[in-house]
């Protein structure tokens, strides 16, 4: 199982990789210098940590994802529902919609998703 716990800065770093992959590690370090004010060793250390978590891989200096952005956020959402709502998606939706009104478009999209999952 992938360790999906990432801090805010690690998540921003992951976003940079997803936006640019596959990317050379040197190019990644240059982007991180511009966007995060990181020196090259910081980029490589954080990259190594995320590779150790099996989210990314660095093969011959080319960085790419093992876990896609959609998979990552899907796992985070699943973990949140599990922890906060005992895994009950209906309880989550009820709590969410008690504070935020859904548009007709939102409702139509949710119905479409559910109907496609019913098979």
N, C-alpha and C positions, 0 to 999 in steps of 0.2 A: 504494500500500500504506500502511496506517495504521501510524504509529510507535507501537508498543504498550508501549514502555519507560516505566513510571511508577514513581516512588519511592513510599514508604509513605504519605507525606502526600498526594501527588497522587492515589493510589489511594483514600484515605479521602475526599478531596474529590469524586472521581468517584462514589463510592458515595452521597454525599449527593445529588448531582444525580440519579442513577438512582432513588433512593428517592422523590424529590419532583417529578420532571419531568412535564409542563413546569412550569417555575418562573420567576418573574420574577427578574431579576438582583438587585434590591434585597432581595427575600425570601431569595435565596440568600446574600447578604452577611450578613443578620441571622442565619441559621442557622449560618453559618461563624463568626460572632462568638461565638455561644453554644457551639458544639461544638468549635471549633478555636482560639478566642481570637484570630481574625484581624480586622484592621481592613478596612474596605471596599476600600482600594486593593490589599491583598494578595489578597483574593478575586478582584478583577477581573484582576489580573496573572496569577494561576494559571489562571483561566478562559480568558484570551486564549491562554495557552500550549497548553491542551488543545484549544481551537478551532483553533489553528494546526496541531495534530497530527491534525485532522479526526476527533476523537472526539466533540466536542460542537459545537453551533452556538448563536449568540446573535443572534436575529433580532428587532429592535425591542424589545430588553430582555427577551425570553423565551428562556430557556435550555432546550435539549432535546438528546437524544443523536442522533448520526449512527451511532455504533456502540453496540449494546445491551450490557448487562452480560454476557449469555450469550455474545455474539460476542466481546467483549473477553477474557473468561476462556478461551474456546475457543482464541483466537489465542495467548494466553500459554501454554496447555498444549501446543499444537502446536509452538510455538517451543522450549519446554523439551525435548520429545521429540526434536525435530530436532537440537538442540545436544548434548544429553546422551546420546542413544541412536542417533545417526545416522539419525533418523527412523523407527526400528523400534519400533512400538507393542508387538509381542510382547516385545521386550527390556525395555521399560519395565514392562510388566505382570509379567514374570518377576522383575525387580528389586524391584518394589513388593511382590509377594506373598511374596518371600523373607523379608521383615521383618514383614509384617502378614498375619495370617490373615483370609481372606475368609469372611464369613458365607454361609450358604446363600442368603439373600436377595440379597446382593451378586452371587453367582455366577449366580443366576437372572436378575437384572437385566442382567448383562453378556451372558449368552446371548441374552436377548431383544433387546438392542441389536444384537448381531452378526447375529442371524437377520433382523432388519428391514433391515439394511444389505445383506445378501446379495441381497435382492430377488427 
